[in-house]
Amino acid sequence: NAGVTQTPKFQVLKTGQSMTLQCAQDMNHNSMYWYRQDPGMGLRLIYYSASEGTTDKGEVPNGYNVSRLNKREFSLRLESAAPSQTSVYFCASSFSGRKNEQYFGPGTRLTVT
Amino acid sequence: GQSLEQPSEVTAVEGAIVQINCTYQTSGFYGLSWYQQHDGGAPTFLSYNGLDGLEETGRFSSFLSRSDSYGYLLLQELQMKDSASYFCAVVNYGGSQGNLIFGKGTKLSVKP
């Protein structure tokens, strides 16, 4: 079991460029999430998908789009990158349920210049 | 609004006990979770409290008081490898999905 995998691990973009961050999980989880983590800010939810075919906005969705491609895969797209989107991006997954124990991928370190 | 407060930094010595407090203000509260994150790594789940009281998992314990909107993580017999950031997270239900709202984290430094 690989758990939650993310690609790429590192990326540098110029302002205005676009890119897609990929995430996949092999734990048969229903729910998947995208977070960003900035120094001193904790983890903030960008988008989530409660089940295949559904997506919802989190706390900081502006500037991002997501696609739940199938049960395993959940991608995050930056259409026109801005320096404010420089961050570490984590994908996570979980079974549905009260505890909502989430399993995180290794992260993507994105710099926008 | 929704908010969580936890200390930004804590320092302790190897072998000691440390308590990291978390107070929260939120609607749709289901429970309180704790995650550990080493520098450069991903967060990993430590514990969950859905009911008032103490949950123990090895050297780590977590406590919740719903009436006080307060919880803590207790780490005993501290080891150098416990140096990490610790996040409390409210399990919050809005609509059909439970999500996590994270605090800003407490950086624990364990000294020899």
gemmi code that builds the backbone of each chain (N, CA, C; Angstrom):
import gemmi

chains = {
    "A": [
        ("ASN", (0.834, -1.209, 0.000), (0.000, 0.000, 0.000), (0.863, 1.251, 0.000)),
        ("ALA", (0.684, 2.105, -1.008), (1.457, 3.336, -1.062), (0.821, 4.426, -0.200)),
        ("GLY", (-0.448, 4.272, 0.159), (-1.132, 5.299, 0.935), (-1.591, 6.420, 0.013)),
        ("VAL", (-1.188, 7.656, 0.341), (-1.530, 8.827, -0.462), (-0.260, 9.307, -1.165)),
        ("THR", (-0.329, 9.400, -2.477), (0.822, 9.867, -3.246), (0.492, 11.179, -3.933)),
        ("GLN", (1.489, 12.033, -4.068), (1.324, 13.329, -4.707), (2.455, 13.552, -5.697)),
        ("THR", (2.116, 14.170, -6.814), (3.129, 14.608, -7.770), (2.782, 15.998, -8.266)),
        ("PRO", (3.772, 16.837, -8.521), (5.194, 16.625, -8.249), (5.523, 16.896, -6.787)),
        ("LYS", (6.744, 16.670, -6.367), (7.181, 16.998, -5.009), (7.572, 18.469, -4.908)),
        ("PHE", (8.147, 18.999, -5.955), (8.574, 20.397, -5.993), (8.174, 20.993, -7.338)),
        ("GLN", (7.842, 22.294, -7.340), (7.521, 22.959, -8.592), (7.777, 24.441, -8.439)),
        ("VAL", (8.372, 25.039, -9.484), (8.524, 26.489, -9.547), (7.758, 26.976, -10.763)),
        ("LEU", (6.897, 27.945, -10.564), (6.097, 28.517, -11.637), (6.351, 30.017, -11.741)),
        ("LYS", (6.141, 30.546, -12.911), (6.125, 31.998, -13.065), (4.683, 32.480, -12.920)),
        ("THR", (4.529, 33.702, -12.476), (3.194, 34.292, -12.348), (2.434, 34.155, -13.657)),
        ("GLY", (1.195, 33.671, -13.561), (0.343, 33.505, -14.726), (0.362, 32.114, -15.347)),
        ("GLN", (1.363, 31.316, -15.001), (1.392, 29.948, -15.527), (0.343, 29.095, -14.824)),
        ("SER", (0.017, 27.993, -15.468), (-0.962, 27.067, -14.880), (-0.286, 25.725, -14.616)),
        ("MET", (-0.873, 24.987, -13.701), (-0.386, 23.638, -13.450), (-1.435, 22.849, -12.669)),
        ("THR", (-1.283, 21.539, -12.724), (-2.182, 20.638, -11.991), (-1.365, 19.789, -11.030)),
        ("LEU", (-1.783, 19.765, -9.773), (-1.185, 18.882, -8.772), (-2.022, 17.604, -8.725)),
        ("GLN", (-1.312, 16.483, -8.754), (-1.992, 15.199, -8.789), (-1.952, 14.531, -7.422)),
        ("CYS", (-3.014, 13.824, -7.088), (-3.088, 13.090, -5.828), (-3.819, 11.787, -6.079)),
        ("ALA", (-3.320, 10.710, -5.494), (-3.991, 9.411, -5.592), (-3.858, 8.675, -4.265)),
        ("GLN", (-4.909, 7.880, -3.938), (-4.875, 7.070, -2.723), (-5.340, 5.656, -3.066)),
        ("ASP", (-4.735, 4.700, -2.369), (-5.057, 3.297, -2.644), (-5.688, 2.622, -1.431)),
        ("MET", (-6.346, 3.404, -0.563), (-6.942, 2.876, 0.658), (-8.465, 2.747, 0.548)),
        ("ASN", (-8.995, 2.960, -0.647), (-10.432, 2.861, -0.881), (-11.233, 3.863, -0.037)),
        ("HIS", (-10.617, 5.022, 0.223), (-11.298, 6.052, 0.997), (-12.339, 6.771, 0.156)),
        ("ASN", (-13.419, 7.187, 0.833), (-14.463, 7.931, 0.129), (-14.102, 9.400, -0.062)),
        ("SER", (-13.513, 9.974, 0.970), (-13.307, 11.422, 0.992), (-11.859, 11.783, 0.703)),
        ("MET", (-11.696, 12.894, -0.020), (-10.352, 13.410, -0.305), (-10.342, 14.914, -0.144)),
        ("TYR", (-9.163, 15.462, 0.149), (-9.028, 16.866, 0.537), (-7.757, 17.463, -0.063)),
        ("TRP", (-7.808, 18.761, -0.280), (-6.615, 19.536, -0.594), (-6.470, 20.654, 0.435)),
        ("TYR", (-5.250, 20.731, 1.004), (-4.911, 21.775, 1.965), (-3.705, 22.549, 1.449)),
        ("ARG", (-3.578, 23.761, 1.950), (-2.340, 24.479, 1.821), (-1.806, 24.803, 3.209)),
        ("GLN", (-0.488, 24.822, 3.334), (0.131, 25.120, 4.620), (1.166, 26.210, 4.420)),
        ("ASP", (0.967, 27.313, 5.108), (1.874, 28.439, 5.088), (2.470, 28.592, 6.480)),
        ("PRO", (3.684, 29.153, 6.560), (4.338, 29.279, 7.880), (3.444, 29.999, 8.884)),
        ("GLY", (3.278, 29.373, 10.050), (2.499, 29.990, 11.111), (1.002, 30.001, 10.887)),
        ("MET", (0.535, 29.316, 9.836), (-0.902, 29.390, 9.527), (-1.623, 28.057, 9.682)),
        ("GLY", (-0.917, 27.011, 10.046), (-1.581, 25.718, 10.119), (-1.985, 25.241, 8.725)),
        ("LEU", (-2.920, 24.325, 8.680), (-3.411, 23.781, 7.410), (-4.768, 24.379, 7.117)),
        ("ARG", (-4.929, 24.868, 5.911), (-6.210, 25.453, 5.527), (-6.789, 24.666, 4.352)),
        ("LEU", (-8.067, 24.351, 4.465), (-8.736, 23.515, 3.480), (-9.072, 24.328, 2.243)),
        ("ILE", (-8.660, 23.819, 1.080), (-8.939, 24.503, -0.179), (-10.238, 23.967, -0.791)),
        ("TYR", (-10.272, 22.677, -1.045), (-11.435, 21.977, -1.582), (-11.455, 20.578, -0.985)),
        ("TYR", (-12.646, 19.988, -0.985), (-12.749, 18.598, -0.595), (-13.762, 17.893, -1.470)),
        ("SER", (-13.691, 16.565, -1.415), (-14.622, 15.729, -2.166), (-15.107, 14.637, -1.230)),
        ("ALA", (-16.386, 14.688, -0.886), (-16.938, 13.718, 0.064), (-17.085, 12.340, -0.563)),
        ("SER", (-17.259, 12.308, -1.857), (-17.387, 11.026, -2.557), (-17.118, 11.275, -4.034)),
        ("GLU", (-16.935, 10.189, -4.750), (-16.686, 10.300, -6.189), (-17.818, 11.089, -6.844)),
        ("GLY", (-17.467, 12.086, -7.631), (-18.471, 12.857, -8.343), (-18.920, 14.118, -7.649)),
        ("THR", (-18.446, 14.345, -6.418), (-18.824, 15.567, -5.699), (-17.579, 16.322, -5.251)),
        ("THR", (-17.665, 17.638, -5.314), (-16.606, 18.487, -4.772), (-17.242, 19.699, -4.118)),
        ("ASP", (-16.568, 20.215, -3.092), (-17.077, 21.391, -2.379), (-15.933, 22.290, -1.980)),
        ("LYS", (-16.254, 23.590, -1.850), (-15.244, 24.561, -1.456), (-14.938, 24.444, 0.034)),
        ("GLY", (-13.670, 24.704, 0.342), (-13.262, 24.796, 1.732), (-13.090, 26.243, 2.129)),
        ("GLU", (-12.106, 26.490, 2.975), (-11.900, 27.823, 3.536), (-11.271, 28.794, 2.536)),
        ("VAL", (-10.373, 28.305, 1.676), (-9.614, 29.199, 0.793), (-9.638, 28.700, -0.655)),
        ("PRO", (-10.804, 28.683, -1.327), (-10.880, 28.085, -2.665), (-10.480, 29.001, -3.826)),
        ("ASN", (-10.404, 30.313, -3.572), (-10.192, 31.244, -4.685), (-8.857, 31.000, -5.382)),
        ("GLY", (-8.919, 30.913, -6.719), (-7.714, 30.707, -7.516), (-7.421, 29.254, -7.821)),
        ("TYR", (-8.294, 28.361, -7.339), (-8.090, 26.916, -7.520), (-9.336, 26.260, -8.096)),
        ("ASN", (-9.103, 25.153, -8.801), (-10.180, 24.265, -9.217), (-9.767, 22.835, -8.921)),
        ("VAL", (-10.737, 21.956, -8.775), (-10.426, 20.557, -8.475), (-11.248, 19.645, -9.379)),
        ("SER", (-10.755, 18.426, -9.492), (-11.465, 17.377, -10.213), (-11.317, 16.081, -9.445)),
        ("ARG", (-12.446, 15.442, -9.143), (-12.391, 14.084, -8.557), (-12.548, 13.138, -9.737)),
        ("LEU", (-11.438, 12.670, -10.237), (-11.408, 11.917, -11.490), (-12.073, 10.551, -11.324)),
        ("ASN", (-11.870, 9.930, -10.201), (-12.465, 8.641, -9.855), (-12.291, 8.496, -8.346)),
        ("LYS", (-12.581, 7.337, -7.793), (-12.485, 7.219, -6.338), (-11.044, 7.412, -5.854)),
        ("ARG", (-10.079, 7.051, -6.654), (-8.679, 7.095, -6.229), (-8.039, 8.471, -6.379)),
        ("GLU", (-8.456, 9.249, -7.371), (-7.682, 10.416, -7.765), (-8.433, 11.740, -7.591)),
        ("PHE", (-7.680, 12.738, -7.094), (-8.262, 14.054, -6.832), (-7.203, 15.074, -7.191)),
        ("SER", (-7.442, 15.875, -8.218), (-6.416, 16.803, -8.688), (-6.782, 18.235, -8.348)),
        ("LEU", (-5.758, 19.054, -8.206), (-5.910, 20.481, -7.896), (-5.256, 21.289, -9.000)),
        ("ARG", (-5.992, 22.234, -9.570), (-5.474, 23.008, -10.678), (-5.367, 24.486, -10.316)),
        ("LEU", (-4.223, 25.065, -10.644), (-4.029, 26.508, -10.557), (-4.071, 27.026, -11.986)),
        ("GLU", (-5.066, 27.807, -12.312), (-5.241, 28.271, -13.690), (-4.267, 29.385, -14.037)),
        ("SER", (-4.025, 30.290, -13.120), (-3.134, 31.422, -13.360), (-2.422, 31.718, -12.042)),
        ("ALA", (-1.247, 31.106, -11.882), (-0.575, 31.144, -10.585), (-0.185, 32.568, -10.179)),
        ("ALA", (-0.274, 32.813, -8.884), (0.105, 34.109, -8.308), (1.106, 33.863, -7.177)),
        ("PRO", (1.975, 34.822, -6.876), (2.937, 34.645, -5.781), (2.280, 34.278, -4.450)),
        ("SER", (1.045, 34.736, -4.232), (0.331, 34.405, -2.985), (0.001, 32.918, -2.872)),
        ("GLN", (0.154, 32.198, -3.977), (-0.108, 30.754, -3.952), (1.164, 29.942, -3.668)),
        ("THR", (2.254, 30.628, -3.411), (3.462, 29.943, -2.942), (3.147, 29.317, -1.593)),
        ("SER", (3.307, 28.000, -1.512), (2.888, 27.288, -0.313), (3.298, 25.825, -0.430)),
        ("VAL", (3.017, 25.080, 0.623), (3.121, 23.624, 0.567), (1.700, 23.083, 0.493)),
        ("TYR", (1.452, 22.241, -0.486), (0.119, 21.700, -0.708), (0.085, 20.229, -0.304)),
        ("PHE", (-0.886, 19.906, 0.544), (-1.073, 18.530, 0.993), (-2.415, 18.013, 0.524)),
        ("CYS", (-2.384, 16.794, 0.035), (-3.597, 16.051, -0.253), (-3.817, 15.069, 0.891)),
        ("ALA", (-5.073, 14.800, 1.212), (-5.381, 13.847, 2.276), (-6.623, 13.056, 1.889)),
        ("SER", (-6.799, 11.914, 2.548), (-7.998, 11.117, 2.306), (-8.472, 10.513, 3.617)),
        ("SER", (-9.742, 10.118, 3.641), (-10.294, 9.505, 4.841), (-11.547, 8.719, 4.492)),
        ("PHE", (-11.894, 7.778, 5.376), (-13.218, 7.189, 5.314), (-14.198, 8.220, 5.829)),
        ("SER", (-15.455, 8.080, 5.469), (-16.480, 8.927, 6.060), (-16.653, 8.512, 7.505)),
        ("GLY", (-17.168, 9.398, 8.315), (-17.372, 9.038, 9.709), (-16.984, 10.163, 10.631)),
        ("ARG", (-17.395, 10.021, 11.892), (-17.219, 11.110, 12.841), (-15.762, 11.436, 13.087)),
        ("LYS", (-14.926, 10.388, 13.193), (-13.541, 10.650, 13.565), (-12.796, 11.362, 12.444)),
        ("ASN", (-13.155, 11.027, 11.206), (-12.532, 11.671, 10.051), (-11.007, 11.654, 10.155)),
        ("GLU", (-10.450, 10.487, 10.499), (-8.999, 10.350, 10.567), (-8.438, 10.478, 9.162)),
        ("GLN", (-7.615, 11.475, 8.961), (-7.126, 11.762, 7.625), (-5.687, 11.299, 7.460)),
        ("TYR", (-5.415, 10.766, 6.265), (-4.080, 10.315, 5.886), (-3.547, 11.282, 4.843)),
        ("PHE", (-2.351, 11.798, 5.097), (-1.809, 12.840, 4.255), (-0.731, 12.313, 3.320)),
        ("GLY", (-0.678, 12.920, 2.132), (0.424, 12.681, 1.217), (1.650, 13.460, 1.643)),
        ("PRO", (2.771, 13.274, 0.946), (4.040, 13.904, 1.342), (4.124, 15.389, 1.044)),
        ("GLY", (3.196, 15.926, 0.261), (3.190, 17.357, -0.012), (3.874, 17.737, -1.317)),
        ("THR", (3.433, 18.872, -1.835), (4.059, 19.497, -3.004), (4.485, 20.901, -2.592)),
        ("ARG", (5.777, 21.180, -2.754), (6.299, 22.502, -2.415), (6.303, 23.358, -3.663)),
        ("LEU", (5.417, 24.357, -3.697), (5.220, 25.186, -4.876), (5.716, 26.592, -4.617)),
        ("THR", (6.532, 27.083, -5.541), (6.991, 28.472, -5.490), (6.542, 29.163, -6.769)),
        ("VAL", (5.902, 30.326, -6.589), (5.468, 31.135, -7.733), (6.260, 32.432, -7.719)),
        ("THR", (6.993, 32.683, -8.796), (7.862, 33.881, -8.830), (7.265, 34.970, -9.718)),
    ],
    "B": [
        ("GLY", (-17.773, 33.036, 14.107), (-16.679, 32.421, 13.368), (-16.164, 31.198, 14.076)),
        ("GLN", (-15.153, 30.604, 13.499), (-14.561, 29.409, 14.074), (-13.090, 29.674, 14.343)),
        ("SER", (-12.621, 29.267, 15.495), (-11.225, 29.510, 15.819), (-10.716, 28.459, 16.784)),
        ("LEU", (-9.420, 28.216, 16.716), (-8.733, 27.341, 17.654), (-7.499, 28.076, 18.136)),
        ("GLU", (-7.227, 27.955, 19.425), (-6.059, 28.591, 20.002), (-5.179, 27.547, 20.671)),
        ("GLN", (-3.924, 27.568, 20.358), (-2.944, 26.708, 21.008), (-1.633, 27.478, 21.075)),
        ("PRO", (-0.762, 27.153, 22.048), (0.496, 27.905, 22.159), (1.349, 27.686, 20.921)),
        ("SER", (2.134, 28.691, 20.553), (2.929, 28.568, 19.335), (4.181, 27.714, 19.553)),
        ("GLU", (4.749, 27.773, 20.759), (5.974, 27.014, 21.021), (5.987, 26.499, 22.444)),
        ("VAL", (6.572, 25.324, 22.622), (6.783, 24.739, 23.946), (8.161, 24.061, 23.933)),
        ("THR", (8.885, 24.200, 25.016), (10.182, 23.545, 25.147), (10.169, 22.680, 26.400)),
        ("ALA", (10.735, 21.488, 26.308), (10.801, 20.582, 27.457), (12.065, 19.730, 27.327)),
        ("VAL", (12.418, 19.054, 28.420), (13.609, 18.214, 28.387), (13.234, 16.753, 28.223)),
        ("GLU", (14.163, 16.005, 27.727), (13.976, 14.570, 27.537), (13.541, 13.912, 28.838)),
        ("GLY", (12.549, 13.031, 28.745), (12.071, 12.323, 29.923), (10.962, 13.037, 30.671)),
        ("ALA", (10.741, 14.294, 30.369), (9.721, 15.080, 31.069), (8.335, 14.818, 30.493)),
        ("ILE", (7.353, 15.496, 31.082), (5.966, 15.463, 30.617), (5.604, 16.860, 30.119)),
        ("VAL", (4.899, 16.939, 29.016), (4.468, 18.234, 28.510), (2.993, 18.166, 28.120)),
        ("GLN", (2.298, 19.253, 28.359), (0.878, 19.343, 28.017), (0.681, 20.492, 27.030)),
        ("ILE", (0.007, 20.210, 25.926), (-0.285, 21.231, 24.918), (-1.791, 21.451, 24.917)),
        ("ASN", (-2.179, 22.673, 25.252), (-3.601, 23.000, 25.382), (-4.182, 23.515, 24.081)),
        ("CYS", (-5.470, 23.336, 23.955), (-6.190, 23.801, 22.772), (-7.590, 24.246, 23.191)),
        ("THR", (-7.926, 25.472, 22.905), (-9.296, 25.938, 23.117), (-9.907, 26.241, 21.758)),
        ("TYR", (-11.195, 26.017, 21.655), (-11.820, 26.161, 20.345), (-13.159, 26.869, 20.453)),
        ("GLN", (-13.546, 27.447, 19.360), (-14.859, 28.077, 19.224), (-15.367, 27.722, 17.841)),
        ("THR", (-16.424, 26.937, 17.783), (-16.910, 26.469, 16.503), (-18.349, 26.012, 16.624)),
        ("SER", (-19.046, 25.963, 15.515), (-20.379, 25.366, 15.458), (-20.250, 23.995, 14.811)),
        ("GLY", (-21.235, 23.130, 15.044), (-21.192, 21.806, 14.428), (-20.060, 20.940, 14.919)),
        ("PHE", (-19.692, 21.084, 16.188), (-18.557, 20.345, 16.752), (-18.900, 18.874, 16.950)),
        ("TYR", (-17.994, 18.002, 16.436), (-18.161, 16.571, 16.659), (-17.089, 16.008, 17.559)),
        ("GLY", (-15.879, 16.533, 17.461), (-14.797, 15.997, 18.262), (-13.513, 16.755, 18.005)),
        ("LEU", (-12.484, 16.383, 18.760), (-11.192, 17.048, 18.673), (-10.117, 16.027, 18.344)),
        ("SER", (-9.333, 16.327, 17.334), (-8.241, 15.446, 16.930), (-6.895, 16.134, 17.138)),
        ("TRP", (-5.860, 15.322, 17.187), (-4.489, 15.818, 17.262), (-3.656, 15.163, 16.168)),
        ("TYR", (-2.813, 15.999, 15.530), (-1.912, 15.530, 14.486), (-0.494, 15.975, 14.825)),
        ("GLN", (0.466, 15.160, 14.417), (1.877, 15.455, 14.603), (2.512, 15.686, 13.240)),
        ("GLN", (3.396, 16.662, 13.164), (4.096, 16.906, 11.911), (5.563, 17.231, 12.200)),
        ("HIS", (6.456, 16.379, 11.714), (7.888, 16.677, 11.791), (8.266, 17.639, 10.675)),
        ("ASP", (9.320, 18.407, 10.905), (9.777, 19.374, 9.914), (9.980, 18.702, 8.561)),
        ("GLY", (9.357, 19.282, 7.533), (9.493, 18.746, 6.185), (8.622, 17.552, 5.889)),
        ("GLY", (7.846, 17.114, 6.888), (7.031, 15.917, 6.692), (5.559, 16.228, 6.572)),
        ("ALA", (4.778, 15.181, 6.497), (3.328, 15.309, 6.402), (2.701, 15.136, 7.783)),
        ("PRO", (1.558, 15.739, 8.026), (0.859, 15.504, 9.293), (0.437, 14.050, 9.411)),
        ("THR", (0.518, 13.518, 10.627), (0.042, 12.163, 10.894), (-0.891, 12.189, 12.098)),
        ("PHE", (-1.913, 11.386, 12.031), (-2.952, 11.333, 13.065), (-2.393, 10.755, 14.358)),
        ("LEU", (-2.733, 11.404, 15.487), (-2.324, 10.905, 16.793), (-3.510, 10.378, 17.606)),
        ("SER", (-4.573, 11.184, 17.707), (-5.664, 10.788, 18.588), (-6.927, 11.555, 18.248)),
        ("TYR", (-8.040, 11.028, 18.784), (-9.345, 11.657, 18.589), (-10.152, 11.517, 19.863)),
        ("ASN", (-10.818, 12.615, 20.260), (-11.759, 12.596, 21.386), (-13.125, 13.023, 20.875)),
        ("GLY", (-14.065, 12.093, 20.913), (-15.435, 12.421, 20.553), (-16.285, 12.682, 21.779)),
        ("LEU", (-15.855, 12.127, 22.898), (-16.561, 12.291, 24.168), (-15.638, 12.943, 25.191)),
        ("ASP", (-16.245, 13.509, 26.231), (-15.440, 14.084, 27.307), (-14.574, 13.016, 27.954)),
        ("GLY", (-13.395, 13.407, 28.362), (-12.552, 12.488, 29.101), (-11.208, 12.296, 28.443)),
        ("LEU", (-10.506, 11.296, 28.951), (-9.129, 11.042, 28.569), (-9.029, 9.818, 27.659)),
        ("GLU", (-8.277, 9.947, 26.584), (-7.954, 8.825, 25.716), (-6.447, 8.607, 25.777)),
        ("GLU", (-6.034, 7.356, 25.993), (-4.606, 7.088, 26.128), (-4.123, 6.178, 25.018)),
        ("THR", (-2.994, 6.575, 24.419), (-2.367, 5.744, 23.384), (-0.878, 5.744, 23.647)),
        ("GLY", (-0.425, 4.761, 24.405), (0.996, 4.680, 24.713), (1.450, 5.861, 25.543)),
        ("ARG", (2.479, 6.566, 25.077), (3.004, 7.702, 25.841), (2.140, 8.953, 25.673)),
        ("PHE", (1.223, 8.921, 24.720), (0.400, 10.089, 24.428), (-1.010, 9.900, 24.993)),
        ("SER", (-1.551, 10.971, 25.554), (-2.943, 10.983, 26.002), (-3.581, 12.259, 25.502)),
        ("SER", (-4.880, 12.211, 25.286), (-5.588, 13.420, 24.877), (-6.869, 13.533, 25.689)),
        ("PHE", (-7.234, 14.760, 25.993), (-8.367, 15.035, 26.868), (-9.301, 16.022, 26.193)),
        ("LEU", (-10.590, 15.868, 26.473), (-11.593, 16.798, 25.945), (-12.597, 17.155, 27.031)),
        ("SER", (-12.932, 18.434, 27.096), (-14.058, 18.909, 27.887), (-14.934, 19.746, 26.972)),
        ("ARG", (-16.068, 19.205, 26.582), (-16.973, 19.918, 25.672), (-17.555, 21.162, 26.337)),
        ("SER", (-17.850, 21.073, 27.621), (-18.481, 22.205, 28.296), (-17.529, 23.393, 28.371)),
        ("ASP", (-16.228, 23.136, 28.398), (-15.230, 24.201, 28.458), (-14.637, 24.524, 27.091)),
        ("SER", (-15.063, 23.816, 26.053), (-14.492, 23.983, 24.700), (-12.966, 23.931, 24.765)),
        ("TYR", (-12.480, 22.877, 25.382), (-11.058, 22.795, 25.734), (-10.579, 21.361, 25.628)),
        ("GLY", (-9.356, 21.215, 25.149), (-8.733, 19.908, 25.139), (-7.236, 20.051, 25.303)),
        ("TYR", (-6.583, 18.950, 25.556), (-5.121, 18.985, 25.607), (-4.538, 17.669, 25.151)),
        ("LEU", (-3.287, 17.762, 24.742), (-2.479, 16.593, 24.402), (-1.380, 16.492, 25.439)),
        ("LEU", (-1.235, 15.320, 26.028), (-0.227, 15.093, 27.056), (0.809, 14.107, 26.518)),
        ("LEU", (2.051, 14.516, 26.527), (3.121, 13.648, 26.068), (4.005, 13.304, 27.264)),
        ("GLN", (4.155, 12.022, 27.540), (4.950, 11.574, 28.680), (6.266, 10.974, 28.208)),
        ("GLU", (7.214, 10.910, 29.149), (8.531, 10.304, 28.852), (9.074, 10.819, 27.520)),
        ("LEU", (9.159, 12.134, 27.441), (9.541, 12.758, 26.178), (10.849, 12.201, 25.626)),
        ("GLN", (10.839, 12.036, 24.297), (12.039, 11.591, 23.588), (12.399, 12.651, 22.547)),
        ("MET", (13.648, 12.625, 22.121), (14.107, 13.617, 21.139), (13.246, 13.557, 19.877)),
        ("LYS", (12.803, 12.356, 19.514), (12.024, 12.206, 18.286), (10.632, 12.841, 18.391)),
        ("ASP", (10.231, 13.243, 19.610), (8.942, 13.918, 19.779), (9.015, 15.385, 19.362)),
        ("SER", (10.210, 15.894, 19.088), (10.341, 17.266, 18.590), (9.630, 17.363, 17.249)),
        ("ALA", (8.585, 18.169, 17.218), (7.716, 18.253, 16.049), (6.688, 19.342, 16.320)),
        ("SER", (5.847, 19.605, 15.337), (4.704, 20.483, 15.550), (3.472, 19.633, 15.790)),
        ("TYR", (2.629, 20.100, 16.705), (1.417, 19.381, 17.075), (0.208, 20.283, 16.812)),
        ("PHE", (-0.744, 19.749, 16.068), (-1.919, 20.516, 15.684), (-3.168, 19.919, 16.313)),
        ("CYS", (-3.943, 20.760, 16.968), (-5.285, 20.311, 17.311), (-6.199, 20.648, 16.128)),
        ("ALA", (-7.224, 19.849, 15.961), (-8.135, 20.031, 14.834), (-9.534, 19.656, 15.275)),
        ("VAL", (-10.458, 20.562, 15.044), (-11.854, 20.296, 15.359), (-12.471, 19.514, 14.203)),
        ("VAL", (-13.158, 18.444, 14.521), (-13.968, 17.737, 13.531), (-15.301, 18.453, 13.508)),
        ("ASN", (-15.567, 19.079, 12.394), (-16.696, 19.996, 12.295), (-17.640, 19.528, 11.208)),
        ("TYR", (-18.906, 19.464, 11.497), (-19.858, 19.050, 10.484), (-20.646, 20.233, 9.972)),
        ("GLY", (-20.510, 20.461, 8.666), (-21.330, 21.460, 8.000), (-21.902, 20.803, 6.772)),
        ("GLY", (-23.175, 20.732, 6.638), (-23.760, 20.042, 5.503), (-23.617, 18.545, 5.669)),
        ("SER", (-23.182, 17.859, 4.653), (-23.142, 16.400, 4.678), (-21.769, 15.843, 4.986)),
        ("GLN", (-20.817, 16.677, 5.205), (-19.442, 16.188, 5.310), (-18.778, 16.748, 6.544)),
        ("GLY", (-18.084, 15.887, 7.254), (-17.285, 16.354, 8.367), (-15.915, 16.753, 7.890)),
        ("ASN", (-15.487, 17.924, 8.256), (-14.166, 18.390, 7.880), (-13.362, 18.731, 9.110)),
        ("LEU", (-12.069, 18.896, 8.912), (-11.175, 19.292, 9.985), (-10.846, 20.768, 9.866)),
        ("ILE", (-10.900, 21.463, 10.992), (-10.415, 22.834, 11.080), (-9.208, 22.794, 12.003)),
        ("PHE", (-8.058, 23.160, 11.459), (-6.806, 23.026, 12.199), (-6.435, 24.299, 12.947)),
        ("GLY", (-5.835, 24.114, 14.127), (-5.165, 25.214, 14.793), (-3.861, 25.510, 14.080)),
        ("LYS", (-3.167, 26.542, 14.555), (-1.952, 26.961, 13.870), (-0.727, 26.147, 14.274)),
        ("GLY", (-0.890, 25.294, 15.262), (0.189, 24.385, 15.606), (1.047, 24.862, 16.761)),
        ("THR", (1.576, 23.894, 17.508), (2.512, 24.152, 18.599), (3.815, 23.444, 18.278)),
        ("LYS", (4.882, 24.205, 18.216), (6.192, 23.610, 17.915), (6.831, 23.165, 19.226)),
        ("LEU", (7.007, 21.868, 19.382), (7.615, 21.305, 20.583), (9.089, 21.019, 20.321)),
        ("SER", (9.917, 21.573, 21.179), (11.359, 21.292, 21.119), (11.729, 20.508, 22.360)),
        ("VAL", (12.308, 19.330, 22.150), (12.754, 18.500, 23.261), (14.272, 18.622, 23.351)),
        ("LYS", (14.751, 19.047, 24.521), (16.187, 19.246, 24.737), (16.749, 18.066, 25.525)),
        ("PRO", (18.033, 17.753, 25.294), (18.642, 16.642, 26.047), (18.836, 17.011, 27.512)),
    ],
}
model = gemmi.Model(1)
for chain_id, residues in chains.items():
    chain = gemmi.Chain(chain_id)
    for i, (resn, *xyz) in enumerate(residues, 1):
        res = gemmi.Residue()
        res.name, res.seqid = resn, gemmi.SeqId(i, " ")
        for name, pos in zip(("N", "CA", "C"), xyz):
            atom = gemmi.Atom()
            atom.name, atom.element = name, gemmi.Element(name[0])
            atom.pos, atom.b_iso = gemmi.Position(*pos), 0.0
            res.add_atom(atom)
        chain.add_residue(res)
    model.add_chain(chain)
structure = gemmi.Structure()
structure.add_model(model)
structure.setup_entities()
